[in-house]
Amino acid sequence: MNTDLTLEFLREIVRKAGSQSKLAQKLDISRSAVSRWFSGSSISLENAHKMSKTYGVPLEFLHPRITKYKKVLNEINRLHD
């Protein structure tokens, strides 16, 4: 579940992008993924990583349980660099 602060951040980046669809295109993800975030679904690690790189936001802010996934994160970083 997303925190109020995370939802506020998501609303702001959607506003700046112009729409959920445009944000999805910018991040190269599905529009339904973006829509689910506003319904309380957690952001996947991969999508959190994309947003972190695109917007310079710490992964811990987007995905609070991130410390449990350090090995997965390291692999994602390796694949995307």
Secondary structure, 3 states (H helix, E strand, C coil): CCCHHHHHHHHHHHHHHCCHHHHHHHHCCCHHHHHHHCCCCCCCHHHHHHHHHHHCCCHHHHCHHHHHHHHHHHHHHHHHC
